Amino acid sequence: AAPAPATPASERGLDLSVSEGVLAELRAPFEANASQFSESTWSEAVASVEAALAAGWEAQAEERAELRAAIEARKSDPAGGAGDEVATLKRGWELAANESGITLGTTADLFGILASLTPEEPQGEGAGSTPLVVALDGSALMLDPAAAAARLTSLDEHARLGLVEYRVFARALARDRSFCALAAASEPADIGVLGAATAAAFTGSVMGGWRDGDAGVLERREAIDLAESELDSALGEIAEAEQRSEPVALGPWLKRYFALARRSECGFSPFMVLLLLQCVESQSVEAASVYIASRALGRLNLARQAEERALGVPAAIELDRRVARSEAQLAQSEITSAMSLLTLLFGAGTLLSL
């Protein structure tokens, strides 16, 4: 009998093998707390990552369909506007800064923010036109036509290779309460350490910028050095004030979070500072664990894409930098405005006490 025809690349299903690389990144921090780790809990974490990939795959298909429909509708009505559709949809997330601090909502809300961020400066055909409205999960996502086309192209390429875009995966994993609970248990929250880490990241973001338009690589490296020095001093002060017998240090998740900022060479973006504020507010490192998992997937996705194009696969550190540079191009002005308001209300140092 003749062999069955190969499945066209366009019809390739979800490739769960990529989960192995993500899980390899996560095993060490899960194992760090021996009292909470077991093969049973690890199996739960594995199942959560695989379930989030499957959920992300479905969400990605939905987003592709919505983007394609919106783009086609605009072709038939080039002058079309957002119309009344926006009024029937709620915003995908809310971010409020006031005298009480920043109200963030849940970890899932936080990664809804990341998933909804769009490029800072639309370019190409259609740039500057009336935005398209894409309805996802009952939320209104406003996209410049050029940005919508670029987003669809990216998601289509991911789907063609059986991959899930890392921000879509992050949103799905953040909704998995089992994974978040396991990650939180693996690194019990120390509110003093969380506050010190947040203040240090805020300093790094303000002093060094977080993308090429703000400062050069050298300035960002210097800002990260300053942030880490400030963090070391703060941790030493905590140990002295609380008369701890052991040195105070970052736990495994936060340590990886700071290491990621350093090797990515983009510094601490407003979103990365916001994420640490979420850790303070929730008194948990679950948001950091979700981000680390998703960034690992982003790196692995780029490696798969390079392999598919028969190109040499860059080193992991270069792939991390490419993901970071891409993320740095996303508009984060509303987050920055909230951070600025906090600074005016309290001064940067008060992040330690939030």
BELZI-V153050 format. One record per run of one state. SS is the DSSP state (H for helix, E for strand, C for the rest). FROM is the first residue (numbers start at 1). LEN is the number of residues. If there is no record, write none. Layout:
ss=SS from=FROM len=LEN
ss=SS from=FROM len=LEN
This chain:
ss=C from=1 len=8
ss=H from=9 len=3
ss=C from=12 len=4
ss=H from=16 len=16
ss=C from=32 len=7
ss=H from=39 len=38
ss=C from=77 len=6
ss=H from=83 len=6
ss=C from=89 len=1
ss=E from=90 len=2
ss=C from=92 len=4
ss=E from=96 len=3
ss=C from=99 len=2
ss=E from=101 len=3
ss=C from=104 len=3
ss=H from=107 len=10
ss=C from=117 len=2
ss=E from=119 len=1
ss=C from=120 len=12
ss=E from=132 len=5
ss=C from=137 len=2
ss=E from=139 len=5
ss=C from=144 len=1
ss=H from=145 len=16
ss=C from=161 len=5
ss=H from=166 len=9
ss=C from=175 len=2
ss=H from=177 len=10
ss=C from=187 len=4
ss=H from=191 len=18
ss=C from=209 len=8
ss=H from=217 len=25
ss=C from=242 len=10
ss=H from=252 len=13
ss=C from=265 len=5
ss=H from=270 len=13
ss=C from=283 len=3
ss=H from=286 len=23
ss=C from=309 len=7
ss=H from=316 len=13
ss=C from=329 len=1
ss=E from=330 len=1
ss=C from=331 len=2
ss=H from=333 len=14
ss=C from=347 len=1
ss=H from=348 len=6
ss=C from=354 len=1
